[in-house]
Amino acid sequence: MCDVQKYNDIYNDIKKLTKDDTTQLILEASTEEEKDFYAMVGDFFFQKKQEECIARNVF
């Protein structure tokens, strides 16, 4: 069984990443898989922010 709290902590740390942090992670990734992962994480949180703006009618 996995350590759920450990992954919850990782998730909360990742949520704090800025666009610049994500870009740096992508640029410094050692494999294409890592680059893809960081890009997908950045896209995910960007989409969440877009959804929040749309819900608040902020354009």
Secondary structure, DSSP 8 states (H G I E B T S, - for coil): ---HHHHHHHHHHHHT--HHHHHHHHHH-SSHHHHHHHHHHHHHHHHHHHHHHHHTT--
